[in-house]
């Protein structure tokens, strides 16, 4: 009789262990990159006096090109995994009236 009870409890024990271990399983969360890739090696190439074409060659098309402010290009980069923001960076490049680079600002909006 004891052996019969142990055999009937075995599936229940296995089910209990499986159900409790499932709470630790999480689905794989894909890293999502948005915007332009802003690398330090590319920022080191940036110099005053560069033309818009040269900047476009290094960084690609700016995410934000305001037609009312032709002298400013903004590049944005974000990497998230699920709901967690891994990094957010913004590069703003300012051009003078001749259309060449006057200055730039790199902001780390979030960096974990």
C-alpha positions in Angstrom: 0.0 0.0 0.0 2.9 2.4 0.8 4.4 1.9 -2.6 1.1 2.7 -4.3 0.9 6.0 -2.4 4.5 6.9 -3.4 3.8 6.1 -7.0 0.7 8.4 -7.0 2.6 11.2 -5.3 5.5 11.1 -7.8 3.6 12.9 -10.7 2.3 15.4 -8.2 5.8 16.1 -7.0 7.2 16.4 -10.5 4.3 18.8 -11.5 5.0 20.9 -8.4 8.7 21.2 -9.1 8.1 22.0 -12.7 5.5 24.7 -11.9 7.7 26.4 -9.3 10.7 26.4 -11.7 8.7 28.1 -14.5 8.4 31.3 -12.5 12.2 31.8 -13.1 12.0 31.4 -16.8 11.7 34.5 -18.9 11.4 34.9 -22.6 14.5 36.2 -24.5 14.3 40.0 -25.0 15.8 41.2 -28.3 18.0 44.3 -28.1 16.5 47.1 -30.2 18.7 49.8 -31.8 17.0 53.0 -33.0 18.4 56.0 -34.8 21.9 56.6 -36.1 24.9 54.6 -34.9 27.1 57.2 -33.0 30.6 55.7 -32.4 33.5 57.5 -30.6 35.8 56.8 -33.6 33.4 58.7 -35.9 33.1 61.6 -33.4 36.9 61.9 -33.4 36.7 62.5 -37.2 34.4 65.4 -36.8 36.2 68.8 -37.2 35.3 72.4 -37.5 35.0 73.6 -41.1 33.7 70.3 -42.5 30.9 70.5 -45.1 27.5 69.0 -44.7 28.4 66.4 -47.3 31.4 65.3 -45.2 29.3 65.1 -42.1 26.6 63.1 -44.0 29.4 60.7 -45.2 30.6 60.0 -41.7 27.3 59.8 -39.8 24.7 59.3 -42.4 21.4 61.2 -42.7 20.5 63.0 -39.5 17.4 61.8 -37.7 16.2 65.4 -37.2 16.8 67.9 -39.9 14.5 70.9 -39.1 13.7 72.8 -42.3 13.3 76.0 -40.2 16.8 75.6 -38.6 19.0 74.5 -41.5 22.1 75.1 -39.4 21.5 72.2 -37.0 21.5 68.5 -37.5 20.5 66.1 -34.6 21.6 62.4 -34.5 19.9 60.2 -31.9 20.9 56.6 -30.9 19.0 54.4 -28.5 19.5 50.8 -27.4 16.7 49.1 -25.4 16.2 45.5 -24.2 12.6 44.9 -23.3 11.5 47.9 -21.2 15.1 48.6 -20.0 17.0 51.5 -21.7 20.6 50.4 -22.1 21.9 53.7 -23.6 20.6 56.9 -25.2 22.9 59.4 -26.9 22.2 62.6 -28.9 24.7 64.4 -31.1 23.8 67.9 -32.2 26.0 69.4 -35.0 25.8 73.2 -35.6 26.7 74.8 -39.0 27.6 78.4 -39.6 26.0 80.5 -42.4 28.5 79.1 -44.9 27.2 75.6 -44.3 30.3 74.3 -42.5 30.6 72.8 -39.0 30.9 75.4 -36.3 30.4 73.3 -33.2 28.8 70.1 -31.8 27.5 68.7 -28.6 27.3 65.0 -27.5 24.8 64.3 -24.8 24.5 60.9 -23.0 20.8 61.0 -22.1 21.0 57.6 -20.4 23.9 55.2 -20.0 23.7 52.0 -17.8 
